[in-house]
Amino acid sequence: MRLPRRGAATAVLLFLLPAFAAGPDPRRSGFEDMGPSTQAMQRDDSMNPAMLWVQEGEQLWRRAPSSSAKSCAGCHGEPSAMRGVAARYPAWDEALRRPVNLSTRINACRERHQGQRALPAEHADLLALEGFVGLQSRGLPISVPDDARLRPHLARGEALYRQRIGQLELSCAQCHDERAGGRLASALIPQGHATGYPIYRLEWQAMGSLGRRLRGCMTGVRAEPFAHGSVEMTELELYLAARAAGMKLETPAVRP
């Protein structure tokens, strides 16, 4: 299925309005393209391997990292206080003066309010906390904040999505807009909506972030991948959130 091409102005409208409100939504979650057994794995929390990370995330949420620091729960209270939070990221960070994704926000809280070092990208504890916070918003629509400070970053994120990169000179849009529904070797090409991160991928046999998936795509086209948490990576994630606006958050999702 080919999605309509959008320019930066349309991306800003996605940022402000419910997506595809005027007609049938042509967008598909990657969940819809999976086989029945993999879908069943995501549907049933007792079968979903990602829930092992989520359960650890709940323990980390309630446990103070040191005798002199509060736990996440000590500031935020019960997990229900996080309902809707993950669906609104990336968001603006006043101290950094730029958008940040949820994992960067978690690390900022560790440094600013708990006196702890930031966790490395793809650290099991960071994925566990992000997955646990994300679970509180499962089923809610993805909704990028209506914040004028995000708009130039959103436009740059769209430009990155459409830019040909690497030795193969391919863009995200060429695969996930123009060729969605086709095949790359034996693998189905999905529309590429980031609705369930962090996810458990059967290919990885582990939990992983959206940044890990994007870096894998960049490496696949023989391009230098963006650093985890970089401005460029966050801008691309911001555009993907706007592109998926109104779709339901599936965290923690399962993918092949």
Summary of the structure (lengths in Angstrom):
residues: 256
radius of gyration: 17.8
end to end distance: 20.0
largest distance: 54.8
contacts: 809
relative contact order: 0.21
helix: 45%
strand: 9%
